[in-house]
Amino acid sequence: MSAGSDWYGEVFEVRLGPPGHGGFCVARHEGRVLFVRHGLPGELVRALVTEDRGGSFCRADAIEILDASPDRIPATCPVSGPGGAGCCDFTFATPAAQRELKRQVVAEQLRRLADWEPDFAVEPIPAPPGLAIRGVAQGTSLGAPIPDLGHPGRLGSVTTDLGSTLLGGRAEPAATAPRPTPGTSVPPGRIGGVSTPSARALIARPGAGETTQGGEPPAESYTAGWRSRVRLVVDAEGRAGVHRYRSTEVIADLRCPQPMAGAMAGIGERVWTPGADLVVAVDGDGVRHLVELAPAGAEEGGPRGRRERGGGTGGSGRRGGGDRRSTAARRAAAHSARTERVVDGSGRAVQYVGERRWELSATGFWQPHYGAAQCYSDVVAEWADCAPGALVWDLYCGVGVFAARLAEQVGVTGMVHGVEFARTAVAEGRAALRDLPWVDLTVERVERWIHEQPDAAPDVVVLDPPRAGAGKDVINALSERSPRRIIHIGCDPAAFARDIGLYRAAGYQPVDLRVFDAFPGTHHVECIAVLER
């Protein structure tokens, strides 16, 4: 077949090469590149071409494994196989292999886009300290009574007498976890860092306290129960589900293992508003909030009209795949202002990091992995190492999680400026940090705000930009202020690497890197670098 042929629907036998950014492996056939999902490096597979737009590459699914990798295991997600949803990319690989795939992708992006070749490993997000978690079955009722375990456990960093209820079994405290002094009261459980009255096993990854002979948790527990926030879509028949990979078609199957145990209870049995979205959030008190968002742009033909235009192949006919313009329009509509109907919970999610409590809209942003906010906050606090009285910037600050930790370091004689474009997030952050008058959260675009501080010389700057990265304008303006240290966070390896390259061109050099497997079973990863001049 020539390079100009249309391969859509063809099946080829190919040997898979290295992983690529996006959850696939790279293969070659007759002079063209195939991006093949559902396979592992080195495997010989039969690959079905699912999208061919011409040019040098096309997309495919591995529909048959002819020569399996030793890292292959039975897939733990029944929704995301060939032709399925895009929720899970690597649940057919061991946890160690998943992290190695991500390490290779991050390393390649840093080498190619930033000319940097650091030595690093992809780390799992740690479970809340002091808690050995045991399994809870998916679908555990949120209203299940909390048993009296008769011994303390820990959720976050406060000892609790709930141990791990969510756990479905006894949770032995870690050897380093302090036991309460006889006669003293034991605080109630929590998720995160502040005691709460109703923490439950929803927070636990099933089986996370168990390990295999090599010290790894079983794959089914590694990829299950970590996601505290889920967004679902509703099809034309009112069934909740997820999108088929690179398609607007809805798969009404909620068996993906990612959500916390019990988070999806009852959703599949109900009929919802066609074209609506559902936001599910399990907060730091173990409370589930379920909010239905009205269909976006219903006045412009309604959800059925949009599906008919997109169709099961995204409107691209025989070539398959999603149409970029319709996908962009759908994403913009999904994040526009929409009428909300609270179905379960209060719609106001409580979250904890360290000893601080936030209350925010259940539909607002919070890290999906229940341990991520605490983990990133700890890394930022360690690397910032701010002196009392220092001036610090927290850019793209959200509700001020990092600002709170930085404020502890600089003290009342210092100043922390947080900048965030989302007005609601700033309002919620101000409420949570109202006892810290030396923290100032501002609603503004980051690039504009930096230019409005021509004489400022911050000691440390923390940036956690959107997936697209900070970009040239922000990084150049920031570099002109010459902070002593910059801590940069990114959830997209390519955008993160581009930003690191921009810092290097501006005279900053990365001195350390942490990469976290904050999205087990998927191709997504979180990177944190610290840079200095």
N, C-alpha and C positions, 0 to 999 in steps of 0.2 A: 504494500500500500504506500502511496506517495504521501509526502508531508502535507499536500493540499487536500487530501481526502477527508471526508467527514466520518469520524470514527464513532459517533454516538450510537450506543447499543451494541458495539462490537465487543468481543471477549478475546483477550490476549493472555498468553502465558509469559510472565515476566518475573525477574528476580529483583526484589526490592533493595534499594540502597538506603542512604541515611535519612533521618527524619527531616521534614521541612516545617517551617513555621505555619501552623494552622491545623495540625493533627493528622498529617499524612506522611507517607514515605515516598521518596523519589525513585522512579523507575524510568527506563528508556526502552523505546521500541521503534524500530525503523526510523531513527533519526529524530524522533519527537520525545518529549518528556511527559510522563504520566505522574500526576499527584494521586497516589493510591491510599485511600483510607482503609482502616480495619486490618492492616498488616503491620509486620515488624521488620526491622532491618535484617537482611539476609534471607528472608523467606522467599520461596518460590510459590507464586500464587496464580490463579486465574482471575484476571481483573476485568470487570465489566465497565466500559466507558459510560459515564453518567452525564458528562458535559463536554462538548467540543465546540468551542467558539472560533475555531481556526487558530492559526498562529503556531507558536512553538510548543504549547503544552495543552493537555486536556486533563479532566478529572475522572477518577475511576474508583470503584469499590472492589476490594478483594472478596470475591464470592466463594472461592474455594482455596484452601491452604494445602498445597501439594507437598511442601517441605517446611515443617513448622520450626520456629525458633524455640530454643530451650526456655525462653522467657515467656512463652505463651501459656495462658491458663484459660479455663472456661470463662467466658465473659460474664461479668457480674451485673451488667445492665441489659435487660431484655428489650429496651426501646430503641437502642442506638446502633444496631447492626447495619449491614448493607441495606440501603434503601430506607433506613429508619431516621430517627431524630438526630439532631446534632448535639444532644446534651452531654454525651460521654464519648471520648475519643479513644481511650486506652484502657478500658476496664478488662480487656483480654490479656493484659500484661501484668506481671508481678509488680508490686509497689516499687521495688528497687529499679526495675526496668523502666517504669513510668518516669521516675525521677531522672534516670540516665538519659532518656529521650529528651526531656526538657533541658537537661544540662547541655546536651549537644546543640540544641536549637539556640539557646541563649549564647553559648560560646561562639557559634558561627556568626550570629548577628553582631556580637561585640567585635569579633575579628574583622568582619567585612565592613561594618559601618563606623566603628570607633577605633580601629587599629589597636585594639587592646586584647590581650590574651591572658586573663587572670586565671589562677587556679582556684576552683571553687566546687562545691557540691550543692545540689538542690536538697534543701532540708524540709522535712515535714513540719507543719505547724504543730507546736507542742500542745498537748492536752493541758487543761488547767492544772497548775502545779499541785502536787500532793494527792492527786486522785487517780487511783487505778480503776479504769472503767471496764465494766463487763457488759455483755450484750443485752440489748433491748430489741425486741422484734419490731420490724417496720409496721406501722399502723397501730402502735400502742395508743390507747385512748388518752387524749389530753386531760380528761377528767379523772383518770385513774387515781385512787387514793395513794398517798405516799406512805409506804410501810415504815415501821419503826425498826431501823437497822440495828439499834442497840450499840452503835459505835460511831465515832466521827469519821467523816470523809472531808474532802475539800473540793469546792468549785471555785476556781479563781485562786485567791491567795488567803481566803479566810476559812478557818476550820469550821465544819458544819456537822451537825448530828444527822443530816440527811444522807451522808455518804454519797451514794449514787443510786437514788431511787429509780431514776430514769433507767437505771441500769438493769433492772430486771433480775438482779442478783446482788450478792454482797460485794462491796467494794472495800478492799483493805487499804488503809491509809499508807502512803509511801513511808519508807523508813525514816525519811528526813522530815516528815510532817509532824509538827509538835502535837502531842496529846493535850487536851484541856486539863487544867489543874483541877483536881477534885474539889467540888463545892462551888466552882465558877460556872457561870452560864455559858452555853455554847451558842454562837450566833446562828441564825437560820441560814439555809443554803443560798447560793447565788451562782450566776453565770457571769463571768467577768471578774471584777475586782471588788464589788461592794455587796455586803450581805443582803439577802432578799428573803421574803417569807415563803416563796412558792417555787423555788428551783426544782425541776423535775428531770427525769431521765431523758427528756427530749433533747437535752443538751449533749447527750453522750453519743459518740459514735459506737454502734453496736460492736462489741467484741474488741474495743480498742485496747483493753488491758491484756489481751491475749497475744501471744507471739508464736511464730513458727520456730523451727529449730534454728534457723539463721538469725533469730532476733527480730524478724519483721512481723508486723501484724498480718493476719490472714487478709488476702486481697478483698474479700467481701466486706470486711470491717473497715479496711483502709479507705475504700471508696464510698462507704455508706454513712449516712447520718451526720455529715459535717456541715451541710448547707442550712443556714438559718433563714434565708430569704429566697423565695422562689416567685417567678412571674410566669403565669400560665396564660394561654389564649383559649378562646371559646369558639367553637366551629358554628356552622350555620344551623346545626341541630341543637345547639345549646350545651354541647359536651365540652368539658374542660380538657385541655391537652397541651401539647408542645408542637412546635413547627417541625415538619420534616426538614432534613438538612438542605440548606440553600433553596428553600421553597416556602410558599405561603400556605401550603396545605397543612392542616392540623391533624396530628395523630392523637386520638383520644385514648391515651394509655399513660397512666400515672405511676408506672412501676419503676421508674428511674430510682436508683438507690440513694442519690445524693441528699434529699431532704432529711431533716431530723425525724426521728421516729415519731409518728403521730401527726406530723405537720400536714399531711395530705388526707387525714381521716375525714371521710364523708364527702369529699369534694367530687369524686367520680360518680357518686350516686345521685347528685343533684343536677337539675336542668338550670342553666345560666342564660343570661341575655346573649343572644347570638352576636358575635363580633366584639364582645367585651374582653377585657383582660382581668385576670385575678392576681392579686398580690398576696402572698402568704408570708408572714413574718413571725418567727418565734423569738420573743425578746429575752432579755437577761433575767426576767423573773419566771421564765418557762411558760409564758402566756402566748397563745397563738392569736394573731390578728389576721383576719381574712377580709380583704377589701375588694369589691368589684368596681372596676373602672368602666364607665360608660363607653360604648364604641366610639372610636376616634373618627371624626369627619363623617358622621352618619348622614349629615345633610348633603354630602356630595356623592350620593348614590348608595350609601349604606355599605355594611360589611360584605353583603353578598355580592354586590357589584364589584367590589375590590377583588374578591376571590376569583370571580369569573374572569376579570382582566388578567390576574396573575396566574391562576390555574395551578395545577399540581407541579408544573415545571417552571413556575415563575414567569410565564408568558413568553418564553424563548423558544417554544416549539421543539423541534426534533433535537436541537442542540442541548437541551436540558439546562439545569442550573437556574439561579435566581437572576432576575433583571436588576441591575445595579440601581437604576433610577427608582423603580418601584420599591426596592428594599430600603433605599435612603428615605423615600417619602413615608414608608411605613414606620421606620424608626423615629422620624421626626414627629409623626402623628402620635405614636405611642408615648412620647415624652412631653406632649403638649398638655395644657390644662384640661382636665377631664372631670366630669362629675363622679364623685366617689360614694359608694354605698358600703357601710361597714356591716359585714355579715357576722363576724365573730370577733370577740375581743372588743377593745375600745377604739382601735385605730390609732392609739398613741402608744408606741413601743418604748419600753424602758430598757436602757443599755448601760453597761458598767465597764469602765476601764480603770484599773488601779482602785482607788477609794472614791471614785467620782461617779455620779449618776447623771445620765442624760435621759431626756424624754423627747422623742421626736415622732413625726408622722410615720406610720407603718409603711407608707409608700415612699418615704424619703430614702436617702442613701445611707447604708451601713454595710460594713464588710460582710460578704456572704458567709465566710467560714466563721463559726462561732468563736474561735480562738484567735482570729487574725488581728483584730483591733488591739488586743492586749500585746500580742507578739510584736507588731510593728512599733507600737508605742514604746516598748522596752528597748528595741534596737535604736530608735531615734534618741531616746533619753541617754543611752550609753554613749552613742557617738557624738551627740551634741556637746556634752560635757561643758555646759555654759557656766561662766563665772557669775557670782552674785553681782547684780547691777548691770549686766550685759543687755544689749539691744538685740532682739531676735525676731526674725520674720518667719511666719508659718503661711506659706502661699498655697492656694487651693485648699484652704484649711477645713472646709466642710463645717462640722459642728464644733471644731476646736479640740479634738482628741489630743493631737500633738501639742497644741498651744498650752493645754493644761499641764502636761509634763514639763514643758520648757519653762512655764511660769514657776514651777516648784524650784527649778534650778536658779533662775535669775533673782527670785525673791522680790520683796516690795520695792527695792531700790532699782530694779531692772524694768524692762518693758518688752512685751511680746505683742507684735502686730500680726493679726491674722487677716487674710484677704480671701474672699470667696464671692463668686458671682451669684450664687443661689441665695436669694433673700430669705427664704424660709429656714435654710440651714443656719444662716447667721443669727436669726432670731432665736432659734433653739439653742445655739451655742452660747449666746449671751445669757440666756436663762440658766444654763448649766454652770457657767463660769462667773456668775454675778458676785461671788465672794472673792474674786481675783481682780480688783480694780486696775491692776497693772497689765491686764490683758485687754486689748482693743481689737474687736472683730469688725471688719469693714466690708460692706457690700460694694464690690467693684471688680472690674476685669483686672486680672493680675498685671498684664503688660501696661495698662494705663496707670495703675496705682504705682508701679515702680517708677515710672517717668515723673510722677508727681512728688517723688522723694529725692530731689537732685542732690541734696547735701547729706543724706543719711548714709551711715556706714555700719551696717549690722555686723555683729560678731559671727552669728550662725544663721543660716537660712535653710529651711526645710521646704521642699516642694513635693507635692503629691498630685501631679497634673492628671487630666483625663487621659483616656487610652491613647489619644493621638499624640501625647507628649507635650512638653513645654514649648519647644520650637525656638527658632533663631532669635526672634525679637525679644522674648523673655530672657533667654540665657545671655544674650549680649548685654541687655540692660542691667541684668543682675551682676554680671562680671564687672561692669563699670563701677559698681558699688564696693567691690573688693572685699566681700566677707571672708573671714578667716577660714570658715568651713561651710561646705554645702552638702546637705543630705538630700539625695534625689531618689524618688520612688517611682516605679513604673510597672504597669500590669501587661504591657505589650512589649515583647523582646525587641522588635524592630524599632519602635518609637523610642524605647529606652536607650537602645544603642545609638540611635541618631543623636539623641540629646547628650549622651556621654561624649560623642565625637565633637559636638559643638562646644562643650565645656573644654575639651582638650585644645581645640583651636583657639579658645579664649584665654589659655594659660593655666587652666585648672587640670590637675591630674587626679584620677581616682586612686585612692589608697586602700580601699577595702570594699568588699562586695558580699552581700548575703542574698541568696535566692531561695524562695520558699515555695513549696508545693501547696499553695493555698487553695487549689481547686483539684483535689484528687480525682483521678479517672478522666480528667479533661486535658487538653493541651495547654491550658492557661497556667500562668506562673506569675509570681510577684518578685520584683527585683528591687534591692535597695543598695545604693552606693554612697560612699562618702568621698568628697573631693576636697583638695586643698591646693593652694598655690605654693 
